[in-house]
């Protein structure tokens, strides 16, 4: 197995990852748009099912990430992605189980992070709920600010731990603990590039929706804006997915140990 070592990239790599993702998207845009629609559908369905839906989505996050990376690798190799190829990586013995175990770890860590974020503020949240039949939603919203900030900080740590782990487990067969360590080190070494990357995508998302809000304020048809918003979200999400792959390849500069 080829030794893995995380490269240290300049902050400008954050923009380069997005551009490289765009170049991947251009190779087979319909395939990635299809994947964007499919994942968006499952996310929306999961959001409609209280607790269970969100739990399943968190559990499947590493597996879906791995499938996305495998598809991007096919794009890079010039392989035409037919519908049957999307689930082909799961045919590798042990691949599905490894990603589901990773999903369980991600779910458990997310639950612990949420619990650790809420417990210090539990009394203030209960006070905001009060004993009245109608809770004070303004006070409750204010009481929730602390837990949300703390959970956000924990989530940054979780993201670093699990960012590269699906690829390291699925392609290189690393044990989960070692893969988590490699992922954390890689993210720390490239923290400035990742900050640029995340900030750039945030600017794109908020910029597009700010533009739509501006058109709505100017009197544009609500129905028309809804029709515009949906395809824009699908395209941007597909581009986002394509940008995941160059992050992995440029930081580790290693090909997967086995073909998937």
C-alpha positions in Angstrom: 0.0 0.0 0.0 1.3 3.4 -0.9 2.2 5.5 2.2 -0.2 8.3 2.8 1.0 11.8 3.9 -1.1 14.9 3.9 0.4 17.7 1.8 0.3 21.3 3.0 -1.4 23.5 0.5 -1.7 27.3 0.3 -5.0 29.1 1.1 -5.6 29.6 -2.6 -6.1 25.8 -2.9 -9.6 26.5 -1.6 -10.6 28.3 -4.8 -8.6 25.7 -6.9 -10.7 22.9 -5.5 -13.9 24.6 -6.6 -12.5 25.3 -10.1 -11.3 21.7 -10.4 -14.8 20.5 -9.3 -16.3 22.6 -12.0 -14.0 21.0 -14.6 -15.1 17.6 -13.4 -18.8 18.6 -13.6 -18.4 19.7 -17.2 -17.3 16.2 -18.2 -20.7 14.7 -17.4 -23.1 17.3 -16.1 -26.2 15.2 -16.4 -24.8 12.4 -14.3 -23.9 14.8 -11.4 -27.2 16.6 -11.8 -29.0 13.3 -11.5 -27.0 12.5 -8.3 -27.8 16.0 -6.9 -31.5 15.4 -7.5 -31.5 11.9 -5.9 -29.6 13.1 -2.8 -31.8 16.2 -2.4 -34.9 14.0 -2.6 -33.6 11.7 0.2 -32.6 14.7 2.3 -36.1 16.3 1.9 -37.8 13.0 2.7 -35.6 12.5 5.7 -36.4 16.0 7.0 -40.2 15.2 6.9 -39.8 12.2 9.2 -39.2 13.4 12.8 -36.1 12.0 14.5 -35.9 8.8 12.5 -35.4 10.6 9.2 -32.6 12.8 10.4 -31.0 9.9 12.2 -30.9 7.8 9.0 -29.5 10.7 7.0 -26.6 11.2 9.5 -26.0 7.4 9.5 -25.8 7.3 5.7 -23.6 10.5 5.3 -20.2 8.6 5.0 -21.7 6.1 2.5 -23.2 8.8 0.3 -20.0 10.7 0.5 -18.0 7.7 -0.6 -20.4 7.0 -3.5 -19.9 10.7 -4.6 -16.2 10.4 -4.5 -16.2 7.1 -6.5 -18.4 8.8 -9.1 -16.0 11.8 -9.4 -13.1 9.3 -9.8 -15.0 7.8 -12.7 -15.4 11.3 -14.2 -11.7 11.9 -13.9 -11.0 8.6 -15.7 -13.4 9.4 -18.5 -15.8 6.5 -17.7 -19.4 7.2 -18.7 -21.5 7.0 -15.5 -24.6 4.9 -16.2 -27.3 4.6 -13.5 -26.0 1.1 -12.5 -22.5 2.4 -11.8 -23.6 4.6 -8.9 -24.0 1.6 -6.5 -21.1 -0.4 -8.0 -18.6 0.6 -5.2 -20.9 -1.2 -2.7 -20.3 -4.5 -4.5 -16.7 -4.6 -3.1 -16.7 -7.0 -0.2 -16.9 -5.2 3.1 -17.3 -1.8 1.5 -20.9 -1.2 2.7 -20.3 -2.5 6.2 -17.2 -0.3 6.6 -19.1 2.8 5.6 -22.1 2.0 7.8 -19.8 1.4 10.8 -18.3 4.8 10.0 -21.8 6.2 9.8 -22.6 4.8 13.3 -19.5 6.4 14.6 -20.5 9.7 13.0 -24.0 9.4 14.5 -22.7 8.6 17.9 -20.2 11.5 17.9 -23.0 13.8 16.7 -25.3 12.7 19.5 -22.5 13.2 22.1 -21.7 16.6 20.7 -25.4 17.6 20.8 -25.7 16.4 24.4 -22.5 18.2 25.5 -23.8 21.4 23.9 -27.2 21.3 25.5 -26.5 20.1 29.1 -24.7 23.3 30.3 -27.7 25.4 29.1 -30.4 23.0 30.1 -31.7 25.0 33.1 -32.0 28.2 31.1 -33.9 26.3 28.3 -36.3 24.8 30.8 -36.8 28.2 32.4 -37.6 29.6 28.9 -40.2 26.9 28.3 -41.8 27.7 31.7 -45.0 26.0 33.0 -47.4 28.0 30.9 -49.4 26.2 28.1 -47.9 28.6 25.6 -44.1 28.9 25.8 -42.3 32.1 25.4 -40.7 31.5 21.9 -38.6 34.7 22.0 -37.0 33.6 25.3 -36.6 30.0 24.1 -34.9 31.3 20.9 -32.5 33.4 23.0 -31.8 30.4 25.3 -31.0 28.2 22.3 -28.3 30.5 21.0 -25.7 29.2 23.5 -26.2 25.5 22.6 -26.2 26.3 18.9 -22.9 28.1 19.1 -21.3 25.3 21.2 -22.6 22.6 18.9 -21.3 24.6 15.9 -17.8 24.5 17.4 -18.1 20.7 18.1 -19.4 20.2 14.5 -16.2 21.8 13.1 -14.2 19.2 15.0 -16.5 16.4 13.8 -16.2 17.6 10.2 -12.4 17.5 10.4 -12.4 14.0 11.8 -14.8 12.6 9.2 -13.9 14.8 6.1 -11.5 12.3 4.4 -12.4 9.2 6.4 -14.9 7.6 3.9 -12.2 7.7 1.2 -9.4 6.5 3.5 -11.6 3.6 4.8 -13.1 2.7 1.4 -10.2 3.1 -0.9 -7.2 2.4 1.3 -8.7 0.0 3.8 -7.4 2.0 6.8 -8.8 1.1 10.2 -11.4 3.6 11.4 -9.3 5.1 14.2 -6.3 5.6 11.9 -8.5 7.1 9.2 -10.0 9.5 11.6 -6.5 10.6 12.7 -5.3 11.0 9.1 -8.4 13.1 8.3 -7.9 15.4 11.3 -4.2 15.9 10.5 -5.0 16.6 6.9 -7.6 19.2 7.8 -5.4 20.9 10.3 -2.5 21.1 7.9 -4.8 22.7 5.3 -7.1 24.7 7.6 -6.6 28.0 5.8 -7.4 26.4 2.4 -10.5 24.8 3.9 -11.6 28.1 5.4 -11.3 29.7 2.0 -13.2 26.8 0.4 -16.1 26.9 2.9 -16.3 30.7 2.8 -16.4 30.6 -1.0 -19.2 28.1 -1.1 -21.1 30.0 1.6 -20.8 33.2 -0.5 -22.2 31.4 -3.5 -25.1 29.9 -1.6 -26.0 33.1 0.2 -25.3 35.3 -2.8 -27.7 33.3 -5.0 -30.5 33.3 -2.4 -29.9 37.0 -1.7 -30.3 37.6 -5.4 -33.6 35.7 -5.4 -34.8 37.6 -2.3 -33.9 40.9 -4.1 -35.9 39.9 -7.1 -38.8 39.0 -4.8 -38.6 42.4 -3.1 -38.6 44.0 -6.6 -41.9 42.3 -7.3 -40.9 39.2 -9.3 -43.4 36.4 -9.4 -43.2 34.0 -6.4 -43.9 31.0 -8.7 -41.2 32.1 -11.1 -38.6 32.5 -8.3 -39.5 29.0 -7.0 -38.9 27.6 -10.4 -35.6 29.4 -10.6 -34.5 28.4 -7.1 -34.9 24.7 -7.5 -32.6 24.2 -10.6 -30.1 26.6 -9.1 -29.9 24.6 -5.9 -29.5 21.4 -7.9 -26.7 22.8 -10.1 -24.8 24.3 -7.1 -25.1 21.1 -5.1 -23.8 19.1 -8.0 -20.8 21.5 -8.3 -20.2 21.2 -4.6 -20.2 17.4 -4.8 -17.7 17.5 -7.7 -15.3 19.7 -5.6 -15.0 17.1 -2.9 -12.8 14.9 -5.0 -10.0 17.3 -5.7 -9.7 18.1 -2.0 -8.8 14.5 -1.4 -6.5 14.0 -4.4 -4.5 17.2 -3.9 -4.0 16.8 -0.2 -3.0 13.1 -0.2 -1.7 13.0 -3.8 -2.3 9.2 -3.8 -4.4 7.0 -6.0 -6.8 4.6 -4.3 -5.1 1.3 -3.5 -7.7 -0.7 -5.4 -10.0 0.1 -8.2 -13.6 0.8 -7.1 
